[in-house]
Amino acid sequence: MAILYHITQILTANEQTELNALLNKDDAIIFTQDGVYNQFDTCAKSHYLIQDLTSRAITKQVKTSINYTELGQLFAQFQASLKW
């Protein structure tokens, strides 16, 4: 079963390692709130909430930035989600 990992905080190096170990090929990650500060491009399905990037004046290049409508659609695609 694919899992959507919802990251809302800055991950430590140990937490990033743990998340990497948990990820399967069908999983995805959504970074919101302070989670957008993470540089985590090892997952092909990494998404960043554009409103949180903008409100924090983050201009880094990310693979995929999504809005709130797309966030809802993303959650609907997964049977399970796990918030960090």
CYANA upper distance limits for C-alpha pairs under 8 A (distance plus 0.5 A):
  1 MET  CA     79 GLN  CA      7.98
  1 MET  CA     80 ALA  CA      8.28
  2 ALA  CA     24 ASN  CA      8.01
  2 ALA  CA     26 ASP  CA      5.76
  2 ALA  CA     27 ASP  CA      5.41
  2 ALA  CA     28 ALA  CA      8.35
  2 ALA  CA     78 PHE  CA      6.94
  2 ALA  CA     79 GLN  CA      7.69
  2 ALA  CA     80 ALA  CA      7.55
  3 ILE  CA     26 ASP  CA      8.02
  3 ILE  CA     27 ASP  CA      5.42
  3 ILE  CA     28 ALA  CA      7.08
  3 ILE  CA     78 PHE  CA      6.75
  3 ILE  CA     79 GLN  CA      7.59
  3 ILE  CA     80 ALA  CA      5.64
  3 ILE  CA     81 SER  CA      5.82
  3 ILE  CA     82 LEU  CA      7.57
  4 LEU  CA     27 ASP  CA      6.31
  4 LEU  CA     28 ALA  CA      5.41
  4 LEU  CA     29 ILE  CA      6.11
  4 LEU  CA     30 ILE  CA      7.67
  4 LEU  CA     75 PHE  CA      7.73
  4 LEU  CA     78 PHE  CA      6.79
  4 LEU  CA     80 ALA  CA      6.91
  4 LEU  CA     81 SER  CA      5.01
  4 LEU  CA     82 LEU  CA      6.80
  5 TYR  CA     27 ASP  CA      8.09
  5 TYR  CA     28 ALA  CA      6.70
  5 TYR  CA     29 ILE  CA      5.13
  5 TYR  CA     30 ILE  CA      6.71
  5 TYR  CA     81 SER  CA      6.19
  5 TYR  CA     82 LEU  CA      5.39
  5 TYR  CA     83 LYS  CA      6.44
  5 TYR  CA     84 TRP  CA      7.86
  6 HIS  CA     29 ILE  CA      6.45
  6 HIS  CA     30 ILE  CA      5.46
  6 HIS  CA     31 PHE  CA      6.61
  6 HIS  CA     32 THR  CA      7.87
  6 HIS  CA     81 SER  CA      7.39
  6 HIS  CA     82 LEU  CA      6.40
  6 HIS  CA     83 LYS  CA      5.00
  6 HIS  CA     84 TRP  CA      6.59
  7 ILE  CA     29 ILE  CA      7.69
  7 ILE  CA     30 ILE  CA      6.62
  7 ILE  CA     31 PHE  CA      5.36
  7 ILE  CA     32 THR  CA      6.74
  7 ILE  CA     35 GLY  CA      5.75
  7 ILE  CA     83 LYS  CA      6.43
  7 ILE  CA     84 TRP  CA      5.43
  8 THR  CA     31 PHE  CA      6.61
  8 THR  CA     32 THR  CA      5.57
  8 THR  CA     33 GLN  CA      5.64
  8 THR  CA     34 ASP  CA      5.99
  8 THR  CA     35 GLY  CA      4.69
  8 THR  CA     36 VAL  CA      8.01
  8 THR  CA     83 LYS  CA      7.91
  8 THR  CA     84 TRP  CA      6.70
  9 GLN  CA     32 THR  CA      8.40
  9 GLN  CA     33 GLN  CA      7.38
  9 GLN  CA     34 ASP  CA      5.27
  9 GLN  CA     35 GLY  CA      4.65
  9 GLN  CA     36 VAL  CA      8.31
  9 GLN  CA     84 TRP  CA      7.54
 10 ILE  CA     34 ASP  CA      6.53
 10 ILE  CA     35 GLY  CA      5.60
 10 ILE  CA     36 VAL  CA      8.23
 10 ILE  CA     37 TYR  CA      6.76
 10 ILE  CA     38 ASN  CA      6.40
 11 LEU  CA     15 GLU  CA      6.05
 11 LEU  CA     16 GLN  CA      6.50
 11 LEU  CA     35 GLY  CA      8.01
 11 LEU  CA     38 ASN  CA      7.26
 12 THR  CA     16 GLN  CA      6.72
 13 ALA  CA     17 THR  CA      6.75
 14 ASN  CA     18 GLU  CA      6.68
 15 GLU  CA     19 LEU  CA      6.56
 16 GLN  CA     20 ASN  CA      6.61
 17 THR  CA     21 ALA  CA      6.82
 18 GLU  CA     22 LEU  CA      6.89
 19 LEU  CA     23 LEU  CA      6.78
 20 ASN  CA     42 THR  CA      8.32
 23 LEU  CA     27 ASP  CA      6.57
 23 LEU  CA     28 ALA  CA      8.44
 23 LEU  CA     43 CYS  CA      8.38
 27 ASP  CA     45 LYS  CA      7.74
 28 ALA  CA     43 CYS  CA      7.61
 28 ALA  CA     44 ALA  CA      8.23
 28 ALA  CA     45 LYS  CA      5.26
 28 ALA  CA     46 SER  CA      6.44
 28 ALA  CA     47 HIS  CA      8.31
 29 ILE  CA     43 CYS  CA      8.02
 29 ILE  CA     45 LYS  CA      6.77
 29 ILE  CA     46 SER  CA      5.29
 29 ILE  CA     47 HIS  CA      6.54
 30 ILE  CA     46 SER  CA      6.55
 30 ILE  CA     47 HIS  CA      5.20
 30 ILE  CA     48 TYR  CA      6.25
 30 ILE  CA     49 LEU  CA      7.86
 31 PHE  CA     35 GLY  CA      5.42
 31 PHE  CA     36 VAL  CA      5.57
 31 PHE  CA     38 ASN  CA      8.34
 31 PHE  CA     46 SER  CA      8.20
 31 PHE  CA     47 HIS  CA      6.64
 31 PHE  CA     48 TYR  CA      5.27
 31 PHE  CA     49 LEU  CA      6.82
 32 THR  CA     36 VAL  CA      5.98
 32 THR  CA     48 TYR  CA      6.83
 32 THR  CA     49 LEU  CA      5.97
 32 THR  CA     52 ASP  CA      6.67
 33 GLN  CA     52 ASP  CA      6.16
 34 ASP  CA     52 ASP  CA      8.26
 36 VAL  CA     48 TYR  CA      6.67
 36 VAL  CA     49 LEU  CA      7.93
 36 VAL  CA     52 ASP  CA      7.37
 36 VAL  CA     53 LEU  CA      6.78
 37 TYR  CA     58 ILE  CA      8.38
 40 PHE  CA     46 SER  CA      7.95
 41 ASP  CA     46 SER  CA      7.09
 41 ASP  CA     63 LYS  CA      8.10
 46 SER  CA     63 LYS  CA      7.43
 46 SER  CA     64 THR  CA      7.07
 47 HIS  CA     62 VAL  CA      8.37
 47 HIS  CA     63 LYS  CA      7.56
 47 HIS  CA     64 THR  CA      5.37
 47 HIS  CA     65 SER  CA      6.05
 47 HIS  CA     66 ILE  CA      7.14
 48 TYR  CA     52 ASP  CA      8.40
 48 TYR  CA     53 LEU  CA      7.85
 48 TYR  CA     62 VAL  CA      7.82
 48 TYR  CA     64 THR  CA      6.73
 48 TYR  CA     65 SER  CA      5.14
 48 TYR  CA     66 ILE  CA      6.61
 49 LEU  CA     53 LEU  CA      6.96
 49 LEU  CA     65 SER  CA      6.12
 49 LEU  CA     66 ILE  CA      5.58
 49 LEU  CA     67 ASN  CA      6.28
 49 LEU  CA     68 TYR  CA      7.80
 49 LEU  CA     71 LEU  CA      8.01
 50 ILE  CA     54 THR  CA      6.58
 50 ILE  CA     65 SER  CA      5.80
 50 ILE  CA     66 ILE  CA      6.02
 50 ILE  CA     67 ASN  CA      6.14
 51 GLN  CA     55 SER  CA      6.55
 51 GLN  CA     67 ASN  CA      7.23
 52 ASP  CA     56 ARG  CA      6.70
 53 LEU  CA     57 ALA  CA      6.68
 53 LEU  CA     58 ILE  CA      5.55
 53 LEU  CA     59 THR  CA      7.74
 54 THR  CA     58 ILE  CA      6.54
 54 THR  CA     59 THR  CA      8.13
 66 ILE  CA     70 GLU  CA      6.22
 66 ILE  CA     71 LEU  CA      6.97
 67 ASN  CA     71 LEU  CA      6.61
 68 TYR  CA     72 GLY  CA      6.85
 69 THR  CA     73 GLN  CA      6.98
 70 GLU  CA     74 LEU  CA      6.52
 71 LEU  CA     75 PHE  CA      6.83
 72 GLY  CA     76 ALA  CA      6.78
 73 GLN  CA     77 GLN  CA      6.97
 74 LEU  CA     78 PHE  CA      7.66
 75 PHE  CA     81 SER  CA      8.07
